[in-house]
Amino acid sequence: MSPADAKKIAITGATGFIGRALVAELRGHDVLALTRDPARAPAGTTAVRADLETPGPWQDALDGVDAIVHLAGEPIADKRWDARRKQLLRDSRIETARTIVEAIARATHKPRVLVSASGVDYYAYASGMLEDDEVTERDPPGESFLARLCRDWEAEARGAEAYGVRVACMRTGIVLGPGGGALAKMRGPIARLGNGLQWMSWIALADVVRAYATALVDARYTGPFNLVTDSIRNIEFAAALGKPRWLGAPGFALRLALGELAEPLLNGRRVVPARLRELGFTWQYPKLVDALAVALS
């Protein structure tokens, strides 16, 4: 991505795992980091204090940007879900997307593109553990809490299309990279969850960043994209981490400890990146063993 392509880029969630890596990739651009805590904004960005769920003066900063990347959202798996936590997860994604689109609507100089995060939890779980049907962007949404969250999140973001803005929604799987993400929670002695037959869809952090950077400048990137490299059974993923196959967390124990949060851990679907393949996207780390080597280095 050259500096001539998208000179001024606003990023929400710039202080997060993916956000910091993307900021590093966009070095040389004028990057605005919209954040509640400007002191935590990555070096080289212009920090804009913003409570993204609430309309305010921060919205004026989006007037004149070339592109917006919306990564903000409360962590999904950090705490057990109760009604309050689930509402927070929705508001931190859906309400923030709504205020961003509202800012675009009133901007005199509108961005060319909005690239919004989403998740592979958009899709229904596989109906059986041994099901191996591939799931593409053409498949419908599921009915789980996370599926409805992703569906509504994308719908809000795509409201920007009414104002002539190209919108890409990145349905991201498990991101493997150093310094954080889901892998940080998997480095303990246990990696097999339940019977281990559920599919896990993964992608290296470097490839996530490359896909976002490409979506900012390639007009073919519009609508939903499965931002994954491949899908693998949980028991095979655990083996790739060097964990013994016999050592795992029983499903009933996870449900007892985590409640509803256990369901996305114990269920999955075989997501494939059909649209990225169609557009000729190339992965820097197409093999799990290489992605893990970098992530664990």
Helices and strands as residue ranges (DSSP letters): E 8-12, H 17-25, E 30-35, G 38-40, E 46-49, G 57-62, E 67-70, H 83-90, I 91-95, H 96-106, E 113-119, G 120-122, E 134-135, H 145-157, G 158-163, E 166-172, E 174-176, G 182-185, E 192-193, E 199-204, H 205-217, E 223-227, E 230-233, H 234-240, E 248-249, H 251-258, G 259-261, H 262-266, E 270-271, H 274-278, H 288-295
